[in-house]
Amino acid sequence: MPAYAFGPFILDVDERRLTRDGQRVPIAGKTLQILQLLVEARGRLVERETFQQKLCPEVTVEERNLTVHVSTLRRALGSGASPLGYIETVARAGYRITVPVRVLPPAETPRPDDPPPPRTAWPLAVLPFATHGPPEADAYLGAGIADAVITQLGGLAGLAVRSSGATKDVGTARDAVEVGRALRVGHVLEGTVQRDAERLRVSTQLVEVASGATQWSERFEQPVESGFALQDAIAARVADWITPQFSPAEHAALRSYRPQTPEAYFLQLQARAQLNQAERVPALKALALFERALALDPNYPAAHAGLASTYLLLTSTMIRRPLPVDEAVQLARESAQRALALDERLGEAWAVLGRLKMFYGWDWHGASRGGPRPCRGARPQLGRGGRSPWLVPVRGGTARRGARGAGAGATTRSAAARDHRAFGACLLDGGRG
């Protein structure tokens, strides 16, 4: 596909890269697709219906979502020389680019130098954070914030993250080093959470398993109403230490969605604490909590993804299927698609769709292929039990555990019935390269 030059920018469609005066501009996903549609139109109006058809043909997307993506694009491009900036809004119609666009011949299209060497998949385990001081009603915060950090770190290619649920498989381990050795990881992140009337505090430390030494320890603090910012700060600190070779754009992707109300954020954490129990009554409680969070913020991507995971769990014979399978599968699919329409980087939502393809569509190829490459291998939110739950399709209609996992193989149907806690998109043990 061609590359386009406009103002100081070059958009290389094949490489999915936007540069300004030779420097990369960190945009991706739907934002990058919107820019591609605008430059391809070369100044002509792109109607809202066109964005809907091109970006999310199978999902009904609210107008506000398109507005949010366009606003993100405007911030990335800056103001430009025109009073309108680089993008003009045509009321109730659509958008157009305001500067001339030139199609670059191949000879003028800048190409990256030699591709970078493959990144090492640094193994990391995140333990559930302990709760110190808060009342019993706040006990969910430790597991919830740890899960949120896992989700964000899972968005970095080349970083393999074991979940908090993995520690259930190493119940005899008593400290971070023992857990790390049992899970065969290089580092372990552990921490404590404390909440008072106005502040939320998280103290964390990163332990190197080989030496047992603490690499760093740090305390993070935010007002309760900005509690979601804690997970961003912790994830960024870990990424800076373990993966310093990653680009600023990749680190910028660690910033999570800001819920419209603090209550929606805490309801979502409570729901995940219930969901991770993988039992009938807690699953139904999680369903109600996710729905309450979405009633407060209908555009909360993580809550939609969590709702999809919950509906998927409700298909399991392990909890005696509270919903008819066909109904639960359809609701899980719709919730996952809704989450991806809001944020296509959500590995959890891709995980649900992969699981649905694998166990209810018998589409092994589609399940293993998953979503866009940055999302492949992302850890699902529920029951991410280290090595043991991950199923890998093999010939003959059977499944075996992940390459580094223990245990004999089993048929896919019986394995699925035993272990619906392990929602998988990549369905592989280990990280992404």
N, C-alpha and C positions, 0 to 999 in steps of 0.2 A: 504494500500500500504506500501511497506517497507521503512525503513530509510537507508540512505547511509552515510558512514564515509569516508572522504578523507582528508589527512593531518590533521590539527587541527579542521576541520569542520565536522558538522553533518547536513545533510539535511533530515528533517522529512517531507515527501511528504504529509502525511495526514494532518498535522498541518500547512503546507505551511510555515515552519519556518526553517531558517538557523542559526546555532549557531557556534561560534568559541570559543573553550575552555569554553563552557558553557554560553557565552555571545551572545545575539541575534545580528545578522548582518542585518541591514535594507535594504532588497531588496524585491521586490514584482513584480507582473504583469508579463510582457513578460520576464523581466530579470530573474525572478525566474523560469519560464518555460524553458528558454534556459539552465539554470543550471541543471534542472531535466533531460532534454534530454541528456546532456553531461555525467552526472554521471550514468544514466541508460545504456549508451553505454559502460561504464567502460573502457575507453581508446581507443575504436574504433572510427574511423572517423564518424562524423555526417555531412552529406552533406547539403549544403545550401537548396537544394530542400526539404529535410526532415524538416528543420525549417519552410519553407514556408507552407508545408502541415499540420504540427502539430499546428503551432501558428496562422495562418490566412488562413484557407482553402478556404474561400470564397472571399478573397481580395488579389489582386496583390500587394505585398509589394516590394518596391525598395530595392536593395542590401544595400544601405546606411543605411536604418533603422535597419537592422540586425547588421551591423557594430557598430552602435551607442549603441544598447542594449548590445552587447558583450563588448564594451569598458566600459560601466557602470558596468557590472559584474566583469571585471578585476579590476576596482578600488575598488570594494567592497571586493574582495578576497585578494588583495595585491599582492606582488611580489612572495612570496613563496621561496623555496630553489632552485628550478630549474631556470636556466637562461631564460627559456621560460615563467616563471610564472606558473600559474595553467592551463592556456588555451593556446593551440598551434593553430596558424592559418596555415591551409594548403592552399596555394595559389590557388585561383580559384576553390576550392573544398569544403572546410568547416572548421570545428573546431574539436578538440579532447581535452579531459582532460589529463594532463601530469602526474598525480600522481595516485597511486593505489587506487581503490575504493572498499570498503568492504560493503556488505549488512549486516545490523545489525539485529539480532534476536529481537523479541519484548521485551525480558527481558532486553536488553541493550539499548533500545531506550529511551532516556530521555523524560519524559512527564511533562507538566506544572503542578504546584501544583493546588490547588483548583481554579476553574475559578474565575476571578475577578468579583466583584458585578457589576450589570448593571450601566452604566454611566447615569448621569442625562443629559437630553436634554436641555442644557442651551439655552434659547431663546434670539436671538440677531437680531436687525434691523440695516441695514446699509443705511444711507440716501445718496442721491446724493451729492457729494462734491460741494460746491460753488466755483466759479471761480473768483478770485480777480486779476485784473490787465491785464490778457491776452486779446488779441484782440478777436473780435467776432468769428473769424475763429478757435480759440482754445477753444470755450465754451464747446465742447464735452468732454474735458479732465475730468471734474468733475464727470459726469455720467459714463464715460468709466472706470476710475480708480476705482471708487466705485464698479462697476460691476465686475471688475477683482478681487477685494478683496473678494467679495461674492463668486465667483466661487472657489477660493482657500480655503476659510473657509468651504465651502460646502463639501470639501473632508475629513473633520474630522468627524468620526462617533460620535454621541452623541451631536453634536452641531447643533441646529436648527437655520437657518439663514433666516430672512425675507429679501426680496429684496428691492432695491431702488424703484422699481415700486410699491411696496406696499403702499407707501405714497400717491399715487394717490387716494386711497380709503379713506383717512383720510384728505381730503382737508381743513377741518376747524381747524386742529391742527396747532399751530403756532411755537412750539418749540419741542426740542427733547423729553422732558418728555411727552408732550401731544401725540406725535406720538407713543411713546413707550406704553403709556396706551391704546391707541386705538388699537394697534396691539398686546397687551397682551404679551409683551416681557420684559425681565429683564434688558437689556442693549441696548443702542443706540450708534452707532458710527457715528459721523459727522465730517466734515472737510472742508478745503478750499485748492484750488490749485492755484499756481502762477507759471508762466513760463516766463523766459526771454530768451535772445539769447542763453545762454549756460547752464542754470540750470533749473531744475524742482523741485519745493518745494511743499510739502503737509503737512499742519498742521492738526492734528486730535485730537479728544478727545473722551473718552468713558464715557458715562453718565449712572449712575444707575437710573433706572426709579423710583423705590420705594422711594428713598430719594431725587432724583434730584441732587445728588452730582456728581461732576466730579471725576471719578476714576483715570484717568491719562490724561495728554495731552502731545503730543510730536510732534516734527517737523522732517520730513524726507526730505532729499535732495539728488539729484543725478544729474550728467550731463545729458543733454537731450538725448544723445545717449544711456544712461543706464536707461532710464525712467522706463523700465519694472521691474527693481529691487525694485522700490518703493512699488509696490503692494506686493511683497514678504515680505519686511520689516514690512509693516503695518499689514499684515495677521499674521505674526509671533508674533508681539507685542500683538495683540488681543488674539491669542491662548494662549500665555504665561500667560495672566492675567485671562482669563475665564476658560481655560482648563488645569491647571497646572499638572493634573494627566496623561495627554497623554504622550506617550513614545517619545524618541528622534526620532525614526523612523517615527512616525506619523508627528511630526513637520518637519522633513526633507522633507516629501512629499509636504510641502507647497511651495517648490521652483519651480517656473514656468519655462517653456521652454524659452530658450534664442533665440529670432529671429535672423536670419542672418544679418538683417539690421534694424536700428531704424525705418526707414520709414515703414517697414512692421508692426511693433508694433503700430505705430500711425494710420496707415490706418485701422488696425483692430479695434482700439478704435473708430475711426470715424464711421466705419460700424455699430458698436453696438449702437452708439447713434442714428443712423438712424433706425436701426432695432427695437429699443425699442418704437418707435412711432407707430408701428403696423398700418401703413397706406400705401396706394398703391405706391405713388411716393417715399417716403423714403425707402420703401422696395426694390424698384428697384435700388435706389442709394446704399443701403447696399450691394446688390448683386455685383455691379460694384466695390465697395471698397474692399470687401473680395477677389474678383478675382485679383485685383491689388496687394493686400498683398501676395497672393499665387504665383503670378508671380515673386515676389521678393524672396519669401521663400516657395518653394513647399512643405516643410515638417513642416509647422507651424500648429500644431494640433488644437489650438484654432481657427484659421482662417477656417480650414476645418469644425469644429463643428459649427461655426457661419454661414458658408455657408449652412450647413444642416438645421439650424434653419430658414434661409431665404427662402430656397426652400419650407420648410414646411409652412411658412406663405403665400407663393404664391399660396398654394392650397385653401386658405380661401375665402369663399364668402364675408367675411367682406371687403376685398379689391378687390372684383370683379375678382378674379382669373386671374392674368396676364398671367399665363401659364396653359396649359391643365393639368388637375389633374394627369393623369397617368404619364406624363413627369416629373412634379414637384415632385411627390412621389418617382419616381425612382432616380432622382437626389439627393433628400434629403437622401435617404437610402445610396446611394453610397458615399456621402460626409461624413455621419456619420460613415460609416464603415471605410473609409479612416482615419478619425480622431482617431478612436479607434485602428487602426493598428499602429498608431504612439504613442498613449498614451491611454491605456485602462482605466485610471482613470477618463477620462473626463465625468463627469456627464451629461453635456449638450448633448453630442452625444448619450449616453444611453437614455436620455430624448426624443430625436427625434425618435429613434427607437421604444421606448415605445409608443409614440404618434401615429406613423404609424401603429403599431400593433393594437392599440386600435380603431382608427377611420377609418382605411382603410383595416384592416385585420379582424376586429371584434374579435381579440384574446385577450379577457380580462385577461385571466390567464397569458399569455405571457407578456402583458403590465405591469401588477402589479408586476410580478416577476422581470422584469428589468434585469440589468446586474449583475456583481459581487457585493457582498455585500458592499464593500467600496464605490460603486458608487450609491447604491440605495438611493433614497430620495434626491439626489442632485438636486439643484434648476436649472431649465432651465434658459437660458439667457434672454428670451424675455417675457415682460409683466408679470413678477413674482409679481402679484398684491396681496401680502399678503395672506389672507385666502380665498378670494372669488373665484379665478379661479380654484381651485383644484377640480377635479371631481373624485369621488370614485365609482367604479362599484358596483351595488347592483343587487339583483335578479329582474327578470322581465324585463330586458333590459332597465332599467332606470338608471339615475345617480343622485347623490345628491352632495351637496357641502361638503367640508371637515368637519371633526368632530367638529371643533371649528368655522367653518364658519357660516354665517347667510344666510337666504334665503331658499325658498322652492325648492324642487327638480324639475328636468325637464327631458324630454327624452334626451337620449344621442345625438341624431342627432341634435335637436334644440340647446342643450347646446354647442355642438361642433361648430355649425355655429355661435353662438353668441360670443364665447370666444376662438378663435384660438390663441389669444395672449398667453394663458397659456399653453406652451409646458410642458408636464409632463412625467417623467419616472416612478416615484413612484406613482404619481397621488394622493398623500395624502397630507393633510395640516399638517404641523409640520415637525419635524426633524427625525433623525435616532437614534435608541437606540443602 
